[in-house]
Amino acid sequence: MKTKILFVLFFAGLSGYAQNPTEDYFKLTRAGFKEKNAYETTAFVEQYFRFHGNTGFNASIYYVETILKKAGFVEEKKNEFEAPLTYRIEKRAMKDNTWEPVDANIDIIGEAQPLISYKTNRNMIPINCVSTPVGGVVANIVYIEKIVPSEIEKMDLKGKILFSENNPSRLLQIATKTGAIGVLGYSMPKYTQPEVHQTSIQFGSMKANNEVWTLLLSYAAKEKLKSACLKGETKLKVNIQTKIYPSEELTIVANVRGSINPTERFVFSAHVQEPGANDNASGVGTLAEMARLTAELYQAKKISPKRTLTFLWGDEIISTRRYITEDTARAKGIMWGMSLDMVGEDTKKTGGSFLIEKMPDPSAIWTRGTDKHTEWGAGDVGEKDLFPHYFNDFIFDICKTQGKFANWTVNYNPFEGGSDHTPFLQNKIPGLLMWHFTDVFYHTDNDRIDKVSPTEMKNVGISGLTAAYTLISADENTATATVEQLKTDALIRLKTEFELSKKAIADGKAATDEKHIIEVWCKWYVDALATINKMPVRAETTRVGSAIKFATNEIEKQTKIYLEELK
């Protein structure tokens, strides 16, 4: 009941003024976002194994370009602000060759059916793997139960294929030394439930220019091959076809120019590479539809951005980091960054939940209560790494509102890193990640279009755009409403942490340590409140500053009460 009232207060505060139509933005995005478009783009992209510079990666970039052009974006000729809606494709020569898989098969000699095939398991070929000779190779296989390099190197392995139930990288160097021609391996983390999803293979990579080829096996293929090896001499026919060639790396950037402060901006990014449908064809498809809808609303004069909105598609982390660091003047104007990564999951099939990965707050250090890390794992965060900002709670509150409207489950996790939000944070820019986890099909070749939900992409797109539209045109009314909501969020968090600390002390934990946790949370929220001063496009009065001061006093007063009680 309390949470319901808080949402109403926050968005009544925003929508009660004509200048801050958050509810109007929700209406526009809910009515305008076409999940069919997002799904069709996702389906186009996911048909390819995408590696920067290869056929599938480049085809995906040009597919997005077609969407942008049709929506009204014009190709940039001189600079990104020469027209209200512009896009550009940045092309860079690659230092190393690109790579793409074509086909592969493993047959046990004497068996009618292949052990495994690229047609069903495209992740069986690790990135940078070379081809076999035309027509394939036939060779005896050696099952290595325990990897003891000194013992294995004494064996006669020339011309043979090595097989172990480990990541093949552990045998690759040995294979090179001993004259073995190839390595078969298996590596699946527990959360993918390989004994249940027995055909899954997570994609991998190997060092480029290695003459020894490597293939990955599913649980089912590994078990069948192991059984054959234990029965006696086993021969395999292996055929691998890949392409390795010079290319160029592409990044596509689209801008909707702000009318008042165009150099200040909100940046969305979605990475193109990786072979999956959810990871990350769904991010590409969702962001493409977000850009299309934004152009439509802009041209219909239903939105009038005061700051610039930027959409970026490229190579994960690399393209986003380059966008930030290549132009220091541009970087100074980036006020918010948002990564869309694995945003389309059908949660009933994948087991994952929609998550907002927060910027580093104290929960990344003291992860307790309902806070929990995903199987991705905790990042190395200390107090010096904390990043106080209203962006965490602002985005979470927007998503919760959409969740209530659409019966959509919204959760969050403490900071972990590993996607396009990290370059923003590394450059002191507020950055968040929209994603799903834990996903039993994460990085596997069972992450296909049938695991994607158009409705999930729509909820993500609506939430992301509504938040961005609100921030890029924020005025003092938006900011004061955000102050009130952030104060409420802070008081709820402090009460939660107080209760946890009180129990911890009762269980024997040091009161000094528990009080410190409360103090750090208080400081984090006080510092986060201060960042709201920069939210309005134009500062017209001292009203926001006064609201921040009042909210700060309330938070500090309540913190003092809690600290006294913890004595």
Secondary structure, DSSP 8 states (H G I E B T S, - for coil): -HHHHHHHHHHHHHHTSTT--HHHHHHHHHHH--HHHHHHHHHHHHTS-B-TTSHHHHHHHHHHHHHHHHHT-EE-SS-TTSSSEEEEEEEEE-SS-EEEEEEEEEEETT-SS-SEETTT-GGGS-BT----STT-EEEEEEE-SS--HHHHTTS--TT-EEE-SS-THHHHHHHHHHT--EEEE----GGG-TTTSTT--B--B--TT-SSEEEE--HHHHHHHHHHHHHS--EEEEEEEEEEE--EEEEEEEEE--SSEEEEEEEEEEE--BSBTTTBHHHHHHHHHHHHHHHHHHHTTS---SEEEEEEEESTTHHHHHHHHS-HHHHHTEEEEEEE-S--B-HHHH--EEEEE--S-GGGTS--TT----TT------GGG----THHHHHHHHHHHHHHHHT---EEE-----STTHHHHHTT--EEEEEEE--TTTTBTT--GGGB-HHHHHHHHHHHHHHHHHHHT--HHHHHHHHHHHHHHHHHHHHHHHHHHHHHHHTT--HHHHHHHHHHHHHHHHHHHHGGGG-SSS--SSHHHHHHHHHHHHHHHHHHHHHHHT-
